[in-house]
Every structure is written in structure tokens, then in C-alpha cells.
Amino acid sequence: MDIVVVRREPCAPGGETTVVRLLGLLPPHWSCLPEVERDRVVLHVMLGSTDGCDAVRTEVEEVMADPAMRGWFAET
């Protein structure tokens, strides 16, 4: 499953900083492969390390509400 987040506020940190924050906020047992661009981050989440798609979506919603992710938004 892919998680895609995009920067919508120019003053928000770039993708390199954001991917570190994003990975730090997600459950540590998740296996993810990141792709990082300046204004876009894609995390390929291996579902075998999660409780399924619905659990991933719920967790991502919570993570994106964290102040560390200000200026970035998950694409649906």
C-alpha cells in the first residue's frame, strides 16, 4: 500500500526532513520503502507488517494531525 503526502505550504520543511518525521511517527514495526522528492513523499508500506489497509489509513490520519507534519497533506 502506498502512502502519498504532498507539501502544500511553501514554508513547510522539504521532503527529506518530512520523511524522517513521518517514519518516526509511524509504528516502528511497519516495513516501509520511501521515495522522496522536494514536495512529495511516497511510502510503500508492506501490508504484512501492518493490520491491513484500514489500519494503515487510520494510523496515517493520526500521524498527519501531528504538528510535525504541518504544511503536508495526505493524498487520498
MOFENDA-V768322 format. One record per run of one state. SS is the DSSP state (H for helix, E for strand, C for the rest). FROM is the first residue (numbers start at 1). TO is the last residue. If there is no record, write none. Layout:
SS,FROM,TO + SS,FROM,TO
This chain:
C,1,1 + E,2,7 + C,8,14 + H,15,25 + C,26,30 + E,31,36 + C,37,39 + E,40,46 + H,47,49 + C,50,52 + H,53,64 + C,65,66 + H,67,69 + C,70,71 + E,72,74 + C,75,76
